Amino acid sequence: MKKLMMATTAMAMISGGAFAAGHAEEIKIGVVLGFTGPLESITPAMGAGAEMAMAEVTEAGALLGGATVTSVRADSTCIDAGAAASAAERVVTSDGVAAIMGADCSGVTGAILQNVARPNGVVMISPSATSPGLSTAEDDGLFFRTAPSDARQGVIITEILQDRGVDEVALTYTNNDYGKGLADAFQGAFEAAGGTVTISAAHEDGKADYSAEVGALASAGGDVLVVAGYVDQGGSGVVRSALDSGAFDTFYFPDGMVGVKLNENFGDELNGSFGAYPGTDSIGAARFVELADANGFDGTGAFAPESYDAAALIMLAMQAAGSSASADFKDHVFDVANAPGVEIFPGELAKGLELLAAGEDIDYVGASAVELIGPGESAGNYQEIEFADGVYSTIGYR
């Protein structure tokens, strides 16, 4: 059935080829990320990753008879749901974007989904919103994510801690949808595996002093402090206070804490600490890093590969549908993301577009080994990191 639908689409595209050649469409895709706020050191590479995919497709000239793809950026702020929804509304209603690559943080992503995407029928593919709550959100078939749910991350954290012989931890989390969702997922997995969480305490972002929070964490004790926060905000504040007071000297860092800013903020003070964030050692990951280097940004940054993949899936689904309208291509995202079909890697988007135009199946593997499951989210691959000599590096994959 899938192949028949694609063949029908291809015939329609061929029959309209003469028209399309003279009327190449300009397709706009919103890139809605927290370019300011608690992830502002991570989002530049994320935006660059998505825009690299758009440039690749535009240069190929193979999308919908030669359509060009333009990025329209908007600042989600990561933490202000009202501002994020307003920014997304502008790119949808004023700029006329056909889809949204984003948002980034879970709370603002949920707000945009309910207040902008659903009312306007616009597809969203988030590269980094990981709250388990988004798995069951009402989405009218419009919402996808190339990042895995934190239900999966909770298991990964548990496995890494247990492999290191850690069975008692203190836990602090940023007081929002992301932090709470991850904290609950981790605590449930860790305790089910026999571990002990001595305390699970929220912290607020934007404070100058976290000594009170660290005092409570220290009183509860634990071999490791798990910091489910943001590297550019309260997470780093908690770590600084814990180090300065001697409360903890070993930390576990989930995805929101992993970025070069962590090296800059603490250096060798974190030697021996560890963590993980989404990533894979696939062929596609290596190719993405090479392409990113050639385009002047760090392809190893958290969620940069997932951002390239999110933008790529939007455009490939458009090609499969023969239309840039969300109502038409939303039902093709799963088709292009999963088997069966010819595997497509970073730098091969032109090949994918040409195969789809010919009525062939593709299996977009991309930069993060994309495989969509259940409610349109990544099955999930993680890279484990460890600090040594003042910087973190990848030591394995899960």
Residue pairs with C-beta under 8 A, 6 or more apart in sequence:
2 335
2 361
3 359
3 360
3 361
6 320
6 356
6 359
6 360
6 361
7 359
9 320
9 321
9 322
9 359
10 322
10 356
10 357
10 358
10 359
11 359
12 322
13 20
13 64
13 65
13 322
13 357
16 65
17 65
19 65
20 64
20 65
20 66
21 65
21 66
24 65
24 66
24 67
24 68
25 64
25 65
25 67
25 68
25 324
26 67
26 68
26 70
27 63
27 64
27 67
27 68
27 69
27 70
27 98
27 315
27 318
27 324
28 69
28 70
28 71
28 72
28 91
28 95
28 96
28 97
28 98
29 50
29 54
29 69
29 70
29 71
29 72
29 97
29 98
29 99
29 100
29 101
29 311
29 314
29 315
30 71
30 72
30 73
30 74
30 88
30 91
30 92
30 95
30 97
30 99
30 100
30 101
30 102
31 47
31 50
31 51
31 71
31 72
31 73
31 74
31 101
31 102
31 311
32 73
32 74
32 75
32 76
32 84
32 87
32 88
32 91
32 100
32 101
32 102
32 103
32 104
32 112
33 39
33 43
33 46
33 47
33 73
33 75
33 76
33 102
33 103
33 104
34 40
34 43
34 75
34 76
34 77
34 78
34 79
34 103
34 104
34 105
34 108
35 43
35 44
35 47
35 73
35 75
35 76
36 75
36 77
37 75
37 76
37 77
37 78
37 79
37 80
37 232
37 233
38 78
38 79
38 105
38 174
38 205
38 230
38 231
38 232
38 233
38 234
38 235
38 256
39 78
39 104
39 105
39 230
39 231
39 232
39 256
39 259
40 78
40 232
41 231
41 232
41 259
41 260
41 261
42 231
42 232
42 259
42 261
42 301
42 302
42 303
43 104
44 297
45 292
45 297
45 298
45 299
45 301
45 303
45 304
45 307
46 104
46 127
46 128
46 301
46 303
46 304
46 306
46 307
47 71
47 73
47 307
48 292
48 295
48 296
48 297
48 304
49 127
49 288
49 292
49 297
49 299
49 304
49 305
49 306
49 307
49 308
49 311
49 367
50 71
50 101
50 127
50 307
50 308
50 310
50 311
51 71
51 311
52 291
52 292
52 295
52 308
53 308
53 309
53 311
53 312
53 315
53 349
54 69
54 70
54 71
54 311
54 315
55 69
56 347
56 349
56 350
57 63
57 69
57 312
57 315
57 349
57 350
57 353
58 67
58 68
58 69
60 349
60 350
60 353
62 319
62 350
62 353
62 354
62 357
63 69
63 315
63 318
63 319
63 353
64 318
64 319
64 322
64 323
64 324
67 324
69 315
72 91
72 95
72 97
74 87
74 88
74 90
74 91
75 83
75 87
76 83
76 84
76 87
76 88
76 102
76 103
76 104
76 105
76 108
76 109
76 112
77 83
77 84
77 87
77 108
78 84
78 104
78 105
78 108
78 230
79 105
79 107
79 108
79 176
79 205
80 108
81 107
81 108
81 110
81 111
82 111
84 103
84 108
84 111
84 112
85 108
85 111
85 112
85 115
85 116
88 100
88 102
88 103
88 112
88 115
88 116
88 117
89 115
89 116
91 97
91 100
92 100
92 116
92 120
92 122
93 120
97 122
98 122
98 123
98 314
98 318
98 324
98 325
98 326
99 122
99 123
99 124
99 125
99 314
99 326
100 112
100 117
100 122
100 123
100 124
100 125
101 125
101 127
101 307
101 310
101 311
101 314
102 109
102 112
102 124
102 126
102 127
102 310
103 109
103 112
103 124
103 126
103 129
104 126
104 127
104 128
104 129
104 303
105 128
105 129
105 176
105 177
105 178
106 129
106 130
106 131
106 133
106 134
106 176
106 177
106 178
106 181
107 131
107 176
107 177
107 178
109 124
109 126
109 129
109 131
109 134
110 129
110 131
110 133
110 134
110 137
110 177
112 124
113 124
113 134
113 137
113 139
113 142
113 143
114 137
114 138
116 122
117 123
117 124
117 139
117 142
117 143
118 138
118 139
118 140
118 142
121 140
121 142
121 326
121 327
122 142
122 326
123 142
123 143
123 144
123 314
123 317
123 326
123 329
123 330
123 333
124 142
124 143
124 144
125 143
125 144
125 145
125 146
125 310
125 311
125 313
125 314
125 333
126 134
126 143
126 144
126 145
126 146
126 147
126 310
127 145
127 146
127 147
127 303
127 306
127 307
127 309
127 310
128 145
128 147
128 255
128 302
128 303
128 306
128 307
129 145
129 147
129 178
130 145
130 147
130 148
130 149
130 150
130 153
130 178
130 181
130 182
130 255
131 149
131 150
131 177
131 178
131 181
131 182
132 149
132 150
132 151
132 181
132 184
132 185
133 177
133 181
134 143
134 145
134 149
134 375
134 377
135 149
135 151
135 374
135 375
135 377
136 375
137 143
139 375
139 376
141 330
141 331
142 326
142 330
143 376
144 310
144 313
144 333
144 372
144 376
144 377
145 310
145 376
145 377
145 378
146 306
146 307
146 309
146 310
146 313
146 366
146 368
146 370
146 378
147 278
147 303
147 306
147 377
147 378
148 278
148 377
148 378
148 379
148 380
148 381
148 382
149 185
149 377
149 380
150 178
150 181
150 182
150 185
150 186
151 185
152 379
152 380
153 182
153 185
153 186
153 254
153 255
153 276
153 380
153 382
154 182
154 184
154 185
154 186
154 187
154 188
154 189
154 190
155 189
156 276
156 380
156 382
156 398
157 186
157 189
157 190
157 226
157 252
157 254
157 276
158 186
158 189
158 190
158 193
158 195
159 398
160 252
160 274
160 275
160 276
160 384
160 398
161 167
161 169
161 190
161 195
161 224
161 252
162 193
162 195
164 274
166 195
166 223
166 224
167 194
167 195
167 196
167 223
168 195
168 196
168 198
168 221
168 222
168 223
169 190
169 195
169 196
169 197
169 198
169 222
169 223
169 224
169 225
169 226
169 252
170 197
170 198
170 199
170 201
170 217
170 218
170 220
170 221
170 222
170 224
170 225
170 226
170 248
171 183
171 186
171 187
171 197
171 199
171 200
171 201
171 225
171 226
171 228
172 200
172 201
172 202
172 203
172 213
172 217
172 225
172 226
172 227
172 228
172 229
172 238
173 179
173 180
173 182
173 183
173 200
173 201
173 202
173 203
173 228
173 229
174 202
174 203
174 204
174 205
174 228
174 229
174 230
174 233
174 234
174 235
174 256
175 202
175 203
175 204
175 205
178 228
178 256
179 202
179 228
179 229
179 256
180 202
182 228
182 254
183 200
183 202
183 228
186 226
186 228
186 254
187 197
187 200
190 196
190 197
191 197
197 222
198 220
198 221
198 222
199 216
199 217
199 220
199 222
201 213
201 216
201 217
203 210
203 213
203 229
203 234
203 235
203 237
203 238
204 234
205 229
205 230
205 233
205 234
206 233
206 234
207 234
207 237
208 237
209 241
210 234
210 237
210 238
210 240
210 241
211 241
211 245
213 238
213 241
214 238
214 241
214 242
214 245
214 247
215 245
215 247
217 225
217 238
217 242
217 247
217 248
218 242
218 245
218 247
218 248
222 248
223 250
224 248
224 250
224 251
224 252
225 238
225 239
225 242
225 247
225 248
225 250
225 251
225 252
226 251
226 252
226 254
227 235
227 238
227 239
227 251
227 252
227 253
227 254
227 257
228 235
228 254
228 256
228 257
229 235
229 236
229 238
229 256
229 257
230 236
230 256
230 257
231 256
231 257
231 258
231 259
231 261
231 262
231 265
232 259
232 261
235 256
235 257
236 257
236 261
236 262
236 265
236 266
239 251
239 265
239 266
239 270
240 265
240 266
241 247
242 248
242 251
243 249
243 266
243 269
249 272
250 272
250 273
251 270
251 273
251 275
252 273
252 274
252 275
253 262
253 273
253 274
253 275
253 276
253 385
254 275
254 276
254 277
255 276
255 277
255 278
255 302
255 303
257 275
258 275
258 276
258 277
258 302
258 385
258 392
259 301
259 302
260 298
260 301
262 270
262 392
263 390
263 391
263 392
267 390
267 391
268 387
268 389
268 390
270 387
270 390
270 392
271 387
271 388
271 389
271 390
272 386
272 387
272 388
273 386
273 387
274 384
274 385
274 386
274 387
275 384
275 385
275 392
276 382
276 383
276 384
276 385
276 398
277 302
277 303
277 382
277 383
277 385
278 302
278 303
278 306
278 368
278 378
278 380
278 381
278 382
278 383
279 285
279 300
279 305
279 368
279 381
279 382
279 383
279 394
279 397
280 368
280 369
280 381
280 383
280 397
281 383
281 397
282 365
282 368
282 369
282 381
283 345
283 365
284 305
284 345
284 346
284 365
284 366
284 367
284 368
284 369
285 305
285 367
285 368
285 369
287 345
287 346
287 347
287 367
288 299
288 304
288 305
288 308
288 346
288 366
288 367
289 299
289 300
290 299
291 299
291 346
291 347
292 298
292 299
292 304
293 299
297 304
298 304
299 305
299 367
300 394
305 366
305 367
305 368
306 367
306 368
306 378
308 346
308 366
308 367
309 364
309 366
309 367
309 368
309 370
312 346
312 349
312 352
312 364
312 366
313 333
313 336
313 337
313 364
313 366
313 370
314 329
314 333
315 349
315 353
316 336
316 344
316 349
316 352
316 353
316 356
316 362
316 364
317 329
317 330
317 332
317 333
317 335
317 336
318 324
318 329
318 332
319 336
319 352
319 353
319 356
319 357
320 329
320 332
320 335
320 336
320 356
321 328
321 329
321 331
321 332
322 328
323 329
333 372
333 376
334 372
334 376
335 361
336 352
336 356
336 362
336 364
337 363
337 364
337 370
337 371
337 372
338 363
338 371
338 372
339 363
340 361
340 363
341 355
341 360
341 361
341 362
341 363
342 351
342 352
342 355
342 360
342 361
342 362
342 363
343 362
343 363
343 364
343 365
344 351
344 352
344 355
344 362
344 363
344 364
344 365
344 366
345 365
345 366
345 367
346 366
346 367
352 362
352 364
355 361
355 362
356 362
364 370
368 378
368 381
369 381
370 378
371 378
371 379
372 378
372 379
373 379
381 397
381 398
382 397
382 398
383 394
383 396
383 397
383 398
384 394
384 395
384 396
384 397
384 398
385 392
385 393
385 394
385 395
386 392
386 393
386 395
